[in-house]
Amino acid sequence: MTSPRHRFIRAVLVSACLAVGLVGVQPASAAAKTYGCPDVPVKDTPEGLYGGYFTNLSAKGYPSKARACRSARSLVRAYYNCRRKKGVRGSCSGRTINGLKCRESNRRTSPAYLTATVTCSKGAKRIKHTYQQGLQRP
């Protein structure tokens, strides 16, 4: 036979365990939502892109799609400008651009194009895009 005190302690422990377990089941916050953004139009690409383009823009950790896509487009242009200062085959992987630390992956080169995926992040914010850089004048 258990005493009322033991039953009370057991009830408190079970309630605490259930409360802790339910915290992990909470729906993700709006900050965790990933927004897909339209590709940067060719007319808005910086001079000297030689027929290259930016695609697959996505942003995570922003309060609205408008802000996420505006930040993504701004970062894409700033990253491109950083790369081009280092030459047509340049890279800004490991640099901080617009407050986010960037890294390149899946970098592939052909005689005509350089293609890479760039992921820039800081805390919960993450912007990802793919670029293709023309290596020869059209």
Buried (B, 14 or more C-beta within 10 A) or exposed (E): EEEEEEEEEEEEEEEEEEEEEEEEEEEEEEEEBEBEBEBBEEEEBEEEBBBBBBBEBBBBBBEEEEEBBBBBBEBBBBBBEBBBEEEBEBBBBEBEBBEBEBBBEEEEEEEEBBBBBBBBBBEEBBBBBBBBBBBEEE
